[in-house]
Amino acid sequence: MKVGLIGPTNLLNLSKHIGKPVGFLKNRSAVIGMEIAKAGAGLLINSDKGMIMNTALAYKKNGGKNLIILFPEKGEPWPNNHAKIFTKHADSLVKEGNWFWTNYNVVSLPEVCVCSGLSAGTFCELAYIKWNIQFGKGKLKKVLVIKELIRNQKLPIEFEIEFKKTLVYIDKAEDLGQFFANYQQKKK
């Protein structure tokens, strides 16, 4: 199983939006990474900081063996220099054509996607999920939203309506382990 991860790269902004300290966010990202590693899943991320890289490092620290980092080979339409430093952590580096393909594939290639908070960029990735559902594209089966990391503990109604059977709310990061156990059992 491959798990994609989306979430804010700016921890200070997320902290302000949900009224929790940055230390809380770092702890939550560590738990998310640990739970994905314990599930034996591969982790698919974009090459960036914040919730994404904190989770990836925790995944590796807890024995995760398949960290797949997507990197936009061409810095278009936005620069990619800031993202290069994070590629060194990859078990597998996938060079995408540009930022569009990087952001699209992080939610299109995995079977499960974990949303670790909202930001403008995360809304973009959620929109790609919506269109994949609408047009039957991508491999994604479930979108897991961790309520303790989301303002008002839910996605905007526009996403809830579009995601229908794909959306699963998880109360807190520790609950990911139970979801993964149940999900993998159903696949057998």
ZIMO-V750177 format. One record per helix or strand of 2 or more residues. SS is the DSSP state (~ for helix, > for strand). FROM is the first residue (numbers start at 1). LEN is the number of residues. If there is no record, write none. Layout:
ss=SS from=FROM len=LEN
ss=SS from=FROM len=LEN
//
This chain:
ss=> from=2 len=5
ss=~ from=11 len=8
ss=~ from=22 len=17
ss=> from=42 len=5
ss=~ from=51 len=11
ss=> from=67 len=6
ss=~ from=81 len=9
ss=> from=92 len=5
ss=~ from=99 len=10
ss=> from=112 len=4
ss=~ from=120 len=16
ss=> from=142 len=5
ss=~ from=147 len=3
ss=~ from=151 len=3
ss=~ from=157 len=10
ss=> from=167 len=4
ss=~ from=173 len=15
//
